[in-house]
Amino acid sequence: MLDAVLDAVVAALRAAGIRCFRAFPEMGEDLSAGAGVGVGIDSYKLLSAGMGDYLGVRAASGGRDEITLFGKRVELTLELEVFAPFGGKGGSVDCTATADALRDALLTLPEGLKALEMECGEVKADEELGAYRCRCQAKCLAFLVAESDGDTPAFTDFRLKGTVKNGDQ
């Protein structure tokens, strides 16, 4: 369920021109390629959308019955680690510039995922990594939608709101 949120964040940041990767398991990415951002989830709280999470129904494709939709609201804190390798063009300035670009890019998140606030720590040299790093956090609100095929009471899958496909697509 939260993989969809992380994938959406990474895709939005890449579309905004920021080199980024999932913090786990891709954290081993080569940092010497330039400044980049590791994206992970620090914490989250799964909340009910109310009324037993029921959102309604939609017509199924191929003349099947209706599909029942359920929803959840997720308050989450993204862990965003900005890295800039030693010896790069801008050094620690690259780290700060990437954090600034990150702030702007969070405004371009897809429907169903809203950044509410962002905090950034100071830029520090990490000798072990051979890079400058800056730890940032973004508090976000996500809206997830699940479909039930009616045959089972369990959810078939959660998707970030706005990415649910029409039955004919």
Secondary structure in CASP SS format (residue, H / E / C, confidence):
PFRMAT SS
TARGET T0000
AUTHOR 0000-0000-0000
METHOD secondary structure of the structure
MODEL  1
M C 1.00
L H 1.00
D H 1.00
A H 1.00
V H 1.00
L H 1.00
D H 1.00
A H 1.00
V H 1.00
V H 1.00
A H 1.00
A H 1.00
L H 1.00
R H 1.00
A H 1.00
A C 1.00
G C 1.00
I C 1.00
R C 1.00
C E 1.00
F E 1.00
R E 1.00
A C 1.00
F C 1.00
P C 1.00
E H 1.00
M H 1.00
G H 1.00
E C 1.00
D C 1.00
L H 1.00
S H 1.00
A H 1.00
G C 1.00
A C 1.00
G E 1.00
V E 1.00
G E 1.00
V E 1.00
G E 1.00
I E 1.00
D E 1.00
S E 1.00
Y E 1.00
K E 1.00
L E 1.00
L E 1.00
S E 1.00
A C 1.00
G C 1.00
M H 1.00
G H 1.00
D H 1.00
Y E 1.00
L E 1.00
G E 1.00
V E 1.00
R E 1.00
A E 1.00
A C 1.00
S H 1.00
G H 1.00
G H 1.00
R C 1.00
D C 1.00
E E 1.00
I E 1.00
T E 1.00
L E 1.00
F E 1.00
G E 1.00
K E 1.00
R E 1.00
V E 1.00
E E 1.00
L E 1.00
T E 1.00
L E 1.00
E E 1.00
L E 1.00
E E 1.00
V E 1.00
F E 1.00
A E 1.00
P E 1.00
F C 1.00
G C 1.00
G C 1.00
K C 1.00
G C 1.00
G C 1.00
S H 1.00
V H 1.00
D H 1.00
C H 1.00
T H 1.00
A H 1.00
T H 1.00
A H 1.00
D H 1.00
A H 1.00
L H 1.00
R H 1.00
D H 1.00
A H 1.00
L H 1.00
L H 1.00
T H 1.00
L C 1.00
P C 1.00
E C 1.00
G C 1.00
L E 1.00
K E 1.00
A E 1.00
L E 1.00
E E 1.00
M E 1.00
E E 1.00
C E 1.00
G C 1.00
E C 1.00
V C 1.00
K E 1.00
A E 1.00
D E 1.00
E C 1.00
E C 1.00
L C 1.00
G C 1.00
A E 1.00
Y E 1.00
R E 1.00
C E 1.00
R E 1.00
C E 1.00
Q E 1.00
A E 1.00
K E 1.00
C E 1.00
L E 1.00
A E 1.00
F E 1.00
L E 1.00
V E 1.00
A E 1.00
E E 1.00
S E 1.00
D C 1.00
G C 1.00
D C 1.00
T C 1.00
P C 1.00
A C 1.00
F C 1.00
T C 1.00
D E 1.00
F E 1.00
R E 1.00
L E 1.00
K C 1.00
G C 1.00
T C 1.00
V C 1.00
K C 1.00
N C 1.00
G C 1.00
D C 1.00
Q C 1.00
END
